Amino acid sequence: MPSISARIPDDEKKTLEEVAELLQEDKSTTIRKALQEGLRDIRVRVAVERYQSGEVSVNEAARIAGVSLAEWLEIARRRNLTSQLSPDDLEGDADAAREL
């Protein structure tokens, strides 16, 4: 597994240590989990923004978010997202969903 290094402010180091202790894990494991969760959240946020603006289709939003189409539709439902997509875009999404 490759390693990386990063500098963090003292207050974030203290928070990291507190969370690691709370989870009863070493700091490396806690950092990996935080990075994984944070990156997932960022992907979903970007997908939501691009989907809501009409920049991407349902399928593309799911790809950006790194989730299945069904998972994306659940994310969109929970966030009450509305689509700015054209009927042609929706037809393409329906065709792709039928292929699953």
Buried (B, 14 or more C-beta within 10 A) or exposed (E): EEEEEEEEEEEEEEEBEEBBEEEEBEEEEBBEBBEEEEEEEEBBEBBBEBBBEEEBBBBBBBBBBEBEBEEBBEBBEEEEBEBEBEEEBEEBBEEBEEEE
